[in-house]
Each structure stands twice: as structure tokens, then as C-alpha cells.
Amino acid sequence: MADKLKILFLCTGIDISGHTSKHVNDFKDVTLDLVITVCGHAHETCPYFPPRCRVIHVGFDDPPELARKLAQKGASKKEQLYCYRRIRDEIKLFVKGLPDNLKKRRN
């Protein structure tokens, strides 16, 4: 996980240093009722899930990609870090709005 992301969450009092990404194969023997994908390209690239599993896609922008594009344009580190803050805050709002946010999305 990106160090910038870990720092941003620590600034909000949340320690995610022990968190890691997981591959869908890690859950192959788990019965899932709901899957929420959050990366921008997940909707097109995520694997098949069983029919009984509800899949909802919430396409947040990819902070590293946004920061890379800004860096190519000569943006400062502070300007690049803003991408991470913005996406973090968008995800936070989505999570705070659960379960109502799920009712609004019928993917």
C-alpha cells in the first residue's frame, strides 16, 4: 500500500499500516453476499462473482495515477498529495453513508 495513503489515514487517526490488498482468489471458498469494488478500472477487470453475490461498483479515481499525471505537468508534491486526500475523503463519505449508499446503487 502506498506510503502516502498510510500517512493520510494516520492524519485522520486511522492506522492502516497493517492492511494489505487481497486477491479475489483469497475468497474463493467464502460465500459472499455483497462485493463492493472501488477502484476505477475494477468494473471492467474484476472477475466473475457467483450469481447470488450482489456486486456494486463505486468508481473512485486512482490517486497514484492522478498524482503521476500532475507530476508530469510539474506539480508540487503538495499538489500531488491532494489527490490522495480527495479520494480518501470521497471514500470516507461513501462509507459513512452506508447502508443508504447501497440502496442508491443497483449494479
Residue, then its C-alpha position, 0 to 999 in steps of 0.5 A: m500500500a502506498d506510503k502516502l495513503k498510510i500517512l493520510f489515514l494516520c492524519t485522520g487517526i486511522d492506522i492502516s499500516g497493517h492492511t494489505s490488498k487481497h486477491v479475489n482468489d483469497f475468497k474463493d471458498v467464502t460465500l459472499d453476499l455483497v462485493i463492493t469494488v472501488c477502484g476505477h478500472a475494477h468494473e471492467t477487470c474484476p472477475y466473475f462473482p457467483p450469481r447470488c453475490r450482489v456486486i456494486h461498483v463505486g468508481f473512485d479515481d486512482p490517486p497514484e495515477l492522478a498524482r503521476k499525471l500532475a507530476q508530469k505537468g510539474a506539480s508540487k508534491k503538495e499538489q500531488l498529495y491532494c489527490y490522495r486526500r480527495i479520494r480518501d475523503e470521497i471514500k470516507l463519505f461513501v462509507k459513512g453513508l452506508p447502508d443508504n449508499l447501497k440502496k442508491r446503487r443497483n449494479 
